[in-house]
Amino acid sequence: LPIFKVVFAATPEDVRGLLWSSIYDDNPVVFFEHRMLYPIKGEVPQELAPIPLGTARIHREGEDVTVVATGRLVHESLKAAEEAEREGISVEVVDPRTLLPLDEETILESVAATGRLVVIDESPPRCGLTADIAALVADKGFRDLKAPIKTVTAPHTPVPQARELERAYLPNPRRII
């Protein structure tokens, strides 16, 4: 049976490799692009190398807490991790890169190593990625947790139209910390 796949890349390198894999996958693939990522620059290898769908990427290794984020929020989480490091907190930043299939193994291994989980998403708190990943860890990694799972999401309200209000609405490094 065909499996519907969902991809959400955060870096130019990942876009190239995941797009290659998405085009040549035998199953239907939805490839999300976040418009706020278009200005981001990054190294892209000369040789086209596919990235297997369902493989997460650890952007930063850490020992105290695992942060799982996608798309634009990977970059916001990396900024928050730098700030947290100045306060003596070591943050591991995990980017699932594909939402379906989800690399459960990498997420669970990271949580087992750090004992803490923060999941970050621009969606409201219900029926989204944060709830899905929190439920996964609560079900399969509960014994590894040293603290409750935390989520950082947009509030459960409509998106405001004013730019300043939208900036306050979306997760940012201050809220992540």
JOHUUR-V70325 format. One record per residue. N is the residue number from 1. RES is the residue in one small letter. D_CENTER is the distance of its C-alpha to the mean C-alpha in Angstrom with 1 decimal. Layout:
BEGIN
n = (N:N)
res = (RES:RES)
d_center = (D_CENTER:D_CENTER)
END
This chain:
BEGIN
n = (1:2:3:4:5:6:7:8:9:10:11:12:13:14:15:16:17:18:19:20:21:22:23:24:25:26:27:28:29:30:31:32:33:34:35:36:37:38:39:40:41:42:43:44:45:46:47:48:49:50:51:52:53:54:55:56:57:58:59:60:61:62:63:64:65:66:67:68:69:70:71:72:73:74:75:76:77:78:79:80:81:82:83:84:85:86:87:88:89:90:91:92:93:94:95:96:97:98:99:100:101:102:103:104:105:106:107:108:109:110:111:112:113:114:115:116:117:118:119:120:121:122:123:124:125:126:127:128:129:130:131:132:133:134:135:136:137:138:139:140:141:142:143:144:145:146:147:148:149:150:151:152:153:154:155:156:157:158:159:160:161:162:163:164:165:166:167:168:169:170:171:172:173:174:175:176:177)
res = (l:p:i:f:k:v:v:f:a:a:t:p:e:d:v:r:g:l:l:w:s:s:i:y:d:d:n:p:v:v:f:f:e:h:r:m:l:y:p:i:k:g:e:v:p:q:e:l:a:p:i:p:l:g:t:a:r:i:h:r:e:g:e:d:v:t:v:v:a:t:g:r:l:v:h:e:s:l:k:a:a:e:e:a:e:r:e:g:i:s:v:e:v:v:d:p:r:t:l:l:p:l:d:e:e:t:i:l:e:s:v:a:a:t:g:r:l:v:v:i:d:e:s:p:p:r:c:g:l:t:a:d:i:a:a:l:v:a:d:k:g:f:r:d:l:k:a:p:i:k:t:v:t:a:p:h:t:p:v:p:q:a:r:e:l:e:r:a:y:l:p:n:p:r:r:i:i)
d_center = (27.5:24.9:21.3:19.3:16.0:13.0:11.2:8.7:9.1:8.4:11.6:15.2:15.6:12.8:14.2:17.6:17.0:14.9:17.4:20.2:19.0:18.5:22.0:23.7:22.1:24.8:22.7:21.6:18.2:16.5:14.7:12.9:13.4:12.6:16.0:15.0:13.7:17.2:18.8:16.4:18.5:17.8:19.6:20.0:22.2:25.6:25.6:23.4:21.5:19.6:16.2:16.5:14.5:12.8:12.0:8.8:9.1:9.7:10.0:12.1:14.2:15.3:17.7:17.5:14.2:10.8:7.8:4.5:2.2:2.7:6.4:8.6:6.7:5.7:9.5:10.3:8.8:10.8:13.8:13.6:13.6:16.6:18.3:17.8:19.3:22.4:22.8:22.7:19.3:17.4:13.5:11.4:8.0:6.0:3.9:5.3:6.9:9.1:9.0:12.6:13.5:10.8:11.2:12.4:14.5:12.0:10.2:13.8:15.3:13.1:14.0:17.5:17.8:16.7:17.8:15.4:12.0:10.3:7.6:6.8:7.4:10.4:12.2:15.0:14.7:16.6:16.0:12.4:9.0:9.4:12.9:12.2:10.1:12.5:15.4:14.4:14.6:17.6:19.3:18.8:18.0:20.0:22.6:20.2:19.2:21.2:20.0:18.7:15.1:14.0:11.9:11.6:12.0:14.6:18.0:19.6:21.8:22.2:20.5:23.2:24.9:25.8:23.6:24.0:23.2:20.1:18.9:19.7:18.1:14.5:12.4:13.4:13.9:17.0:15.5:12.6:15.5)
END
